[in-house]
Amino acid sequence: MTSFPEPGRRYPVSRAGGQVPRWRTDGKELFFIAPDGSLMALPVSGGGEFRVGAARRLFDLADEDIRYDVADNGERFLVNVPLEEPPELNVVFDWTRHLSR
C-alpha cells in the first residue's frame, strides 16, 4: 500500500500477498482475498501516522476468482457464488389475468 496521489512510504499489509482489495467506507478496515482463498480483514488507522493491525481470517471463499463487495460498515458481504445447477425458471404469460379483482 502507498499514499495517493503522491507516492510515499509503502506499508506492507500481507506477507503472503493478496488480491481484490476493498475498503470499508470509513477507511478503518481493508478486506482482501488471501492466496488460500480466505477473505481477510485488516484493521487500519490514519490520522498522524498510518498504522496497520493484524489481519484476521473471516471465511473461505469457494474460488479465488469470486467477486465480492463489502457493506459500508464492514459487517456484511455480497459474494457472487457460482451455482452447480441453475435454478428452475417459470415464466407466466398474461399474469394480470390471474389477479383477483
N, C-alpha and C positions, 0 to 999 in steps of 0.2 A: 504494500500500500504506500502511496506517496501523496503529497499535498497537491491540491489543484486550485487554481490554474497554474501556479508557479511550481516547478519541480523543486523538491526539497528533500528532507530526510526521509528515508524509507523505513517502514515499520513492518517487520515480518509478522504475519498473523497465523501461519501454519507451517510447521516443519515438514509435513508430508505433502503439502500442496493442497489445492482445492480448485473448484470451478463453480460457475453460475452464482456469483455473489449477489446478495440482495441486502439492502439496508433497511432497518426498521425506520419508520417515518421520522421519529425523533432523533435518529442518529446514535442511539445508545447501544445498539447491537448490530452485528454483521452476521449474516447467515450465508453458508456456502455448503457445497457438496464435497465431502472428503473423497479421496481416491477409492476407498472401500464402499462407496455408495451411501454413507451415513450423512444425514443432514446435521450440520453443526451450527451452534450458536456461539458467538464470540462477543462478550461484553467489551465496549469501548467507552472511553470518556475523553472529552476535549477540554476546552477552556484554555488555561495557561499552557498546558503541555498535553499532547496526545498520549493516552495510555491504553494498552491492550491487556485484557484479562485472559484467563484460561478458557480455552474453547471447551464446550461440553457437547456430547452427542445427544441429539434429540430423538431421532428414529432412523430406521433404514428405509431407503427408497428402493423400489424393486429394480430399477435400472438407472444407471448413471446419466442416461440421456433424457430423463424425465424433466419436464418443465414444472416449475413451481413458482409461487409468489407468497408473500408474507402480508398478513393483515397489518394495519397501521400500528397496532400496539404490540405486535410480535407474538400474540397469543394463539393465533390460528394460521393455518396454511392451506392454500389451494394447490392441490397436486394433480397433475394430469397423468392418470394411470391407464395404460392400455388394457383393454378387456380381452380375455381369452376367446369369448364368443360374443358377437354383437347381440344386443337385446332385440327382442321381437318388436316390430313396429306395426301398429294398427292405424290405418287411415280410414276415417269415417267421412264419407261424402254426404253432402246435404244435411249436416249435423243440426242445423237450426230447426229442421222439421221434427226432430226428436225432442225438442224442448217442450216442457209442459207450459201451458198457457195460463 
